[in-house]
Each structure stands twice: as structure tokens, then as C-alpha cells.
Amino acid sequence: MGGLAVEDIEARYREIRRSRSDPGTFYGLLGMELEELGEGRALFTLEVGERFFNAGGVVHGGVFASLADAALAAALATMVDHEKESIATVEMKINYMAPARGGKLAAEGRIIQRGRSVAVGECAVSDGEGRMMAKAMATFLIRTRLKEGG
């Protein structure tokens, strides 16, 4: 990972886990759980029930999109220096392949290309039996943070 010491990588991963497990965040509001984290990849899970249903009685598409975006952003977060860089999703496309009516969803995101200022990732959202429910692709902007006072 770009010559980082093991301690620096571990510290980065701890911060990613901490920031995405705070119950006061969007992740906490939905009940997302970061299950796995590795260089350029992340796995989030979410137990879904009726509170996530749309008017048609299935899990709302926005839940799939939120889960995919969370997994992709966490995957990219493993590849950036948070003191020097910030990231933002600039575009995401998602294909819905099957409805979910409850149970556990899993979103595995991975970064397939990381450049200096742009990264691209893909994410598969599956149900508890491993069936793919949705597939997303996203583009992220990577910006250099401005130094304080300048």
C-alpha cells in the first residue's frame, strides 16, 4: 500500500471502522455494519425489514444504493491518505436485478482503478443466500486537502 508501515495501515483501518460504526451517522441510522476491510475493498451488511420497504412491499432501491455507496467509499478510503486527500462520490450507476423482501443484504465494494484524482469502483449487493440483487459502479473524485492557513 504505497510503502506505508503496517502500523500506519492499521491506524487507517481503525479510523475507517470508527467513522463508519458511529451510531450517530447515516451508517448507524440505517444499521449498516462494516464486516470486512482490505486494501481497495470493503464489505458492509444490513439486516432489512419492513421499515426499508417501498410502497410495492420490497426493499427500496435507495437502500441498495446507500449500501453500495458505503462499501465503495470505505474501499477507497483504504487507499487514500486522509491527512492529505479527501474523496467524494461524483457518479454512481446501479442495476437492480431482483427484489429483496427482508433478511440480510451484503454489499462488497472494490476499487478497480485508482488514479491521482479519480477512482472507479464496482459493488455487488447480494442477499443472505449469495444471490446478486444489484450491481453498482461509481466514480470518485480524489482531492488534495488544502493546508490550514493557506
C-alpha positions as CSV (number, residue, x, y, z in Angstrom):
1,M,0.0,0.0,0.0
2,G,2.3,2.7,-1.3
3,G,5.1,1.9,1.2
4,L,3.1,2.6,4.3
5,A,4.2,0.9,7.5
6,V,2.0,-1.8,8.9
7,E,1.2,0.5,11.9
8,D,0.0,3.3,9.6
9,I,-2.2,0.9,7.6
10,E,-3.7,-0.5,10.9
11,A,-4.3,3.1,12.1
12,R,-6.0,4.0,8.8
13,Y,-8.3,0.9,9.0
14,R,-9.2,1.6,12.7
15,E,-10.2,5.2,11.7
16,I,-12.3,3.9,8.8
17,R,-14.1,1.4,11.0
18,R,-14.6,4.0,13.8
19,S,-16.1,6.6,11.4
20,R,-18.4,4.0,9.8
21,S,-19.7,2.5,13.1
22,D,-20.7,5.6,14.9
23,P,-24.5,5.2,15.7
24,G,-25.0,8.9,15.1
25,T,-24.0,8.7,11.4
26,F,-26.0,7.7,8.3
27,Y,-24.4,4.2,8.6
28,G,-25.8,3.9,12.1
29,L,-29.2,5.3,11.2
30,L,-29.7,2.5,8.6
31,G,-28.0,-0.1,10.7
32,M,-25.1,-0.9,8.3
33,E,-22.2,-2.9,9.6
34,L,-18.7,-2.9,8.2
35,E,-17.8,-6.6,8.3
36,E,-14.6,-6.7,6.3
37,L,-11.9,-4.2,5.1
38,G,-8.9,-4.7,3.0
39,E,-6.8,-2.7,0.5
40,G,-9.3,-1.4,-2.1
41,R,-12.2,-3.5,-0.8
42,A,-14.9,-3.4,1.9
43,L,-17.9,-5.5,2.8
44,F,-21.0,-4.0,4.5
45,T,-24.1,-5.9,5.7
46,L,-27.5,-4.7,6.6
47,E,-30.5,-6.5,8.1
48,V,-33.5,-5.3,6.2
49,G,-37.2,-5.5,7.3
50,E,-40.4,-3.6,6.6
51,R,-39.1,-0.2,7.6
52,F,-36.9,-0.4,4.4
53,F,-39.8,-1.3,2.1
54,N,-41.2,0.8,-0.6
55,A,-44.9,1.1,-1.5
56,G,-44.6,-2.1,-3.5
57,G,-43.6,-4.2,-0.5
58,V,-40.0,-4.7,-1.3
59,V,-36.7,-3.1,-0.2
60,H,-36.5,0.4,-1.6
61,G,-33.8,0.9,-4.3
62,G,-32.3,3.7,-2.2
63,V,-31.3,1.2,0.4
64,F,-29.3,-0.8,-2.2
65,A,-27.7,2.4,-3.5
66,S,-26.8,3.6,0.0
67,L,-25.3,0.2,0.9
68,A,-23.3,0.1,-2.3
69,D,-22.0,3.7,-1.9
70,A,-20.9,3.0,1.6
71,A,-19.0,-0.2,0.6
72,L,-17.3,1.6,-2.3
73,A,-16.3,4.7,-0.3
74,A,-14.9,2.6,2.5
75,A,-12.9,0.5,0.0
76,L,-11.5,3.7,-1.5
77,A,-10.8,5.1,2.0
78,T,-8.2,2.3,2.4
79,M,-6.3,3.7,-0.5
80,V,-6.0,7.4,0.4
81,D,-4.0,9.5,2.9
82,H,-6.8,11.1,4.9
83,E,-4.5,13.9,6.1
84,K,-3.7,14.9,2.5
85,E,-6.7,13.7,0.5
86,S,-10.4,13.7,0.6
87,I,-12.9,11.7,-1.5
88,A,-16.4,12.3,-2.9
89,T,-18.7,10.2,-5.0
90,V,-19.4,12.1,-8.2
91,E,-21.4,9.5,-10.1
92,M,-22.9,6.1,-9.3
93,K,-25.0,3.8,-11.6
94,I,-26.8,0.8,-10.2
95,N,-28.7,-2.0,-11.9
96,Y,-31.4,-3.7,-9.8
97,M,-31.7,-7.4,-10.7
98,A,-34.0,-8.8,-8.1
99,P,-36.3,-7.5,-5.3
100,A,-35.5,-8.1,-1.6
101,R,-38.3,-8.8,0.9
102,G,-36.2,-8.8,4.0
103,G,-33.2,-10.6,5.5
104,K,-29.6,-9.7,5.3
105,L,-28.0,-7.8,2.4
106,A,-24.3,-7.8,1.8
107,A,-22.5,-5.2,-0.3
108,E,-19.0,-6.0,-1.4
109,G,-17.2,-3.0,-3.0
110,R,-13.9,-2.9,-4.6
111,I,-11.8,-0.3,-6.3
112,I,-10.9,-1.3,-9.8
113,Q,-8.9,1.8,-10.7
114,R,-7.3,4.5,-8.5
115,G,-5.6,7.4,-10.3
116,R,-4.3,10.7,-8.9
117,S,-7.7,12.5,-8.9
118,V,-10.3,9.9,-10.0
119,A,-11.1,6.4,-8.8
120,V,-13.6,3.8,-10.1
121,G,-15.2,1.0,-8.2
122,E,-17.8,-1.7,-8.5
123,C,-20.0,-3.3,-5.9
124,A,-22.2,-6.4,-5.9
125,V,-25.2,-6.4,-3.5
126,S,-26.3,-9.9,-2.6
127,D,-28.9,-11.5,-0.3
128,G,-28.2,-13.9,2.5
129,E,-28.1,-16.8,0.1
130,G,-25.5,-15.2,-2.1
131,R,-27.8,-14.2,-5.0
132,M,-26.8,-10.9,-6.6
133,M,-29.6,-8.4,-6.1
134,A,-27.9,-5.3,-7.6
135,K,-24.7,-4.2,-9.2
136,A,-23.3,-0.7,-8.9
137,M,-20.4,1.2,-10.5
138,A,-19.2,4.5,-9.1
139,T,-16.7,7.3,-9.9
140,F,-15.0,9.2,-7.1
141,L,-13.1,12.4,-7.1
142,I,-9.9,12.5,-5.0
143,R,-8.9,16.0,-3.9
144,T,-5.8,17.2,-2.3
145,R,-6.7,18.8,1.1
146,L,-5.7,22.5,1.5
147,K,-3.2,23.1,4.2
148,E,-4.6,25.1,7.2
149,G,-3.9,28.8,6.9
150,G,-3.1,28.6,3.2
